[in-house]
Amino acid sequence: MLNRDEIVQAVDLQRRSYKLLRWLNTAIEKGVIGFARAHDYMDEAEAAEDWIKEHYSSLPTSCRPASDQVTPFARFFATYLTTSFDLVEEPGKQLKSSCGCFCPICTYLTAAPHLKTKKVTRRDKERARKIKLNALEQLSLEHNAHMDRERIEKFLDFPETSLLAYGQQLVERTHGRSYGPAVLALWREIAWEKTGAPKKDFQLEPEAILRAEQLLVDKIVGVSQEL
């Protein structure tokens, strides 16, 4: 079972580290922080922790973890390069349109961000599916619901399963461990529409993860009792 305090902490650290990531991207664009130094902060948990401690009081409050959570925060922050983003030194220019029309009148060039979202491949999606399967098998064992692989696989496409697996991965990232873009694939199962666009104003809540786990427990135990 997920630990409630760990999930609450992990979700909070996710939000703060993403905001720090956005802030850091802006700092690179303005030349406040050099690219090489920024890469060091993001690539190694120890380097990130040293930097966060050094600049703790000057970080925006929305990006700043509690003083006793700097270490797990730095570990989580450092997983972004392996999980969700590539840091590009020379991003160049990109075409923008405010209305969706890309005629010469409606488009303009803007500096592309240094942070480039990783591409999710078929292999990443397959790994995400394995992560979900492992989460379900672990849950069934914890509740003595011994089901075969075929029955467990019927739960794989439940949205609750994606939430459970992603919640587990959030906690893992506070320890500096990540399954790479497979975690990004899980995120998109949760935070994106089936059409392939992000859900408007979506925000992950710890309670949603915990409710998803309990719902899966009830379903898995119910099925096992019928066998």
C-alpha positions in Angstrom: 0.0 0.0 0.0 1.1 3.5 -0.7 2.1 5.6 2.3 -0.1 8.6 2.5 2.6 11.0 3.8 5.0 9.9 1.1 2.5 10.5 -1.6 1.6 13.9 -0.2 5.2 14.9 -0.1 6.0 13.5 -3.5 3.2 15.4 -5.2 4.2 18.6 -3.5 7.9 18.1 -4.5 6.8 17.4 -8.1 4.9 20.7 -8.3 7.8 22.7 -6.8 10.5 21.0 -8.8 8.6 21.6 -12.1 8.2 25.3 -11.2 11.9 25.4 -10.4 12.6 23.8 -13.8 10.5 26.5 -15.5 12.3 29.2 -13.5 15.7 27.7 -14.4 14.8 27.7 -18.1 14.0 31.4 -17.9 17.3 32.0 -16.1 19.2 30.3 -18.9 17.4 32.4 -21.5 18.3 35.6 -19.7 21.9 34.5 -19.2 21.6 34.6 -15.4 22.7 31.0 -15.3 25.1 29.4 -17.8 24.0 26.4 -19.7 26.8 24.1 -18.4 26.0 25.0 -14.8 22.3 24.5 -15.3 23.0 21.1 -16.8 25.0 20.2 -13.7 22.2 21.2 -11.4 19.7 19.0 -13.3 21.9 16.1 -14.0 23.3 15.2 -10.6 21.3 15.0 -7.4 24.3 16.1 -5.2 25.0 19.1 -7.5 21.4 20.1 -7.4 21.3 19.8 -3.6 24.4 21.9 -3.2 23.0 24.6 -5.5 19.6 24.6 -3.8 21.1 24.9 -0.4 23.4 27.7 -1.5 20.6 29.7 -3.1 17.7 28.5 -0.9 16.7 31.9 0.4 16.7 33.5 -3.0 14.6 30.9 -4.8 10.9 31.8 -5.5 8.7 30.5 -2.7 6.6 28.4 -5.1 9.8 26.6 -6.1 11.3 26.2 -2.6 10.9 23.0 -0.6 10.7 22.9 3.1 14.1 23.0 4.7 13.9 19.4 5.8 12.9 18.2 2.3 15.8 19.6 0.3 17.5 16.2 -0.2 14.4 14.4 -1.7 13.5 17.6 -3.6 17.0 17.7 -5.2 16.8 14.0 -6.1 13.4 14.4 -7.7 14.5 17.6 -9.6 17.6 15.7 -11.0 15.4 13.0 -12.5 13.8 15.4 -15.0 16.6 15.0 -17.5 16.1 11.2 -17.5 12.3 11.3 -17.3 10.7 14.2 -19.1 13.0 16.7 -20.7 16.2 17.2 -22.7 18.2 20.3 -22.0 19.1 21.9 -25.4 22.0 24.3 -25.4 21.1 26.0 -28.8 17.4 25.6 -29.2 17.1 28.1 -32.1 13.8 29.5 -33.1 10.3 28.1 -33.4 7.1 29.2 -35.2 4.2 30.4 -33.1 0.6 31.2 -33.9 -2.0 32.6 -31.4 -5.0 31.5 -33.5 -3.9 28.3 -35.1 -3.4 29.7 -38.6 0.1 29.6 -39.8 -0.1 32.2 -42.6 2.6 34.9 -42.7 0.3 37.4 -40.9 -0.7 35.2 -38.0 2.7 33.7 -37.2 5.8 35.0 -35.5 9.2 33.6 -34.5 10.1 33.2 -30.8 13.1 31.8 -29.0 12.5 28.1 -28.5 12.9 26.9 -24.9 16.0 25.2 -23.7 13.8 22.5 -22.3 12.6 20.0 -24.9 10.0 17.4 -23.9 11.3 13.9 -24.5 9.6 11.8 -27.2 7.6 8.9 -25.9 8.3 5.8 -28.0 6.5 2.5 -28.4 9.2 1.0 -26.2 8.5 3.6 -23.5 4.8 2.8 -23.6 5.6 -0.9 -23.3 7.7 -0.2 -20.3 4.9 1.9 -18.8 2.6 -1.1 -19.2 5.1 -3.3 -17.4 5.3 -0.8 -14.6 1.5 -0.9 -14.2 1.5 -4.7 -14.3 4.1 -4.8 -11.5 2.1 -2.3 -9.5 -1.1 -4.5 -9.8 0.8 -7.7 -9.0 2.3 -6.1 -5.9 -1.1 -4.9 -4.8 -2.7 -8.3 -5.3 0.0 -10.0 -3.3 -0.3 -7.5 -0.5 -3.9 -8.4 -0.1 -3.6 -12.1 -0.6 -5.5 -11.9 -3.9 -3.6 -14.5 -5.9 -4.8 -14.0 -9.4 -3.1 -15.3 -12.6 -1.5 -12.9 -15.1 -4.5 -13.0 -17.5 -7.0 -11.7 -14.8 -4.6 -9.1 -13.6 -4.1 -7.8 -17.1 -7.8 -6.9 -17.3 -7.0 -4.1 -14.9 -4.2 -2.6 -17.0 -6.3 -0.1 -18.9 -8.1 1.3 -15.9 -7.3 4.9 -15.3 -6.8 4.1 -11.6 -4.0 1.7 -12.5 -2.1 4.6 -14.2 -2.6 6.8 -11.2 -1.4 4.0 -8.8 1.7 3.3 -11.0 2.5 7.0 -11.4 2.1 7.6 -7.7 4.6 4.8 -7.0 7.0 6.4 -9.5 6.7 9.8 -7.8 7.9 8.3 -4.6 10.7 6.5 -6.3 11.9 9.8 -7.8 12.3 11.3 -4.4 14.9 8.7 -3.9 16.6 9.6 -7.2 15.3 6.5 -9.1 13.4 6.8 -12.4 12.3 4.6 -15.2 12.9 7.3 -17.8 10.3 8.3 -20.4 8.1 5.4 -19.4 7.1 7.6 -16.5 6.3 10.4 -18.9 4.1 7.9 -20.8 2.2 7.2 -17.5 1.8 10.9 -16.9 0.2 11.3 -20.3 -2.3 8.5 -19.6 -3.4 10.6 -16.6 -3.0 14.2 -17.6 -3.8 14.1 -21.4 -7.0 13.6 -23.3 -7.3 10.6 -25.6 -7.1 13.0 -28.5 -3.5 13.6 -27.5 -3.8 17.1 -25.9 -3.2 18.0 -22.3 -6.2 18.2 -20.1 -7.0 21.9 -19.4 -6.1 23.0 -15.9 -5.3 19.5 -14.8 -3.6 19.2 -11.5 -2.7 16.0 -9.8 -3.9 15.6 -6.2 -2.6 13.1 -3.6 -6.1 12.1 -2.7 -6.8 11.0 -6.3 -3.9 8.6 -6.2 -4.9 7.2 -2.8 -8.6 6.8 -4.0 -7.4 5.0 -7.1 -5.4 2.5 -5.1 -8.3 1.8 -2.8 -10.7 1.3 -5.7 -8.2 -1.2 -7.3 -7.9 -3.0 -3.9 -11.7 -3.4 -3.7 -11.9 -4.7 -7.3 -9.0 -7.1 -7.0 -10.1 -8.5 -3.7 -13.7 -8.8 -5.0 -12.5 -10.7 -8.1 -10.2 -13.0 -6.1 -13.1 -13.9 -3.8 -15.2 -15.1 -6.7 -12.5 -17.5 -7.9 
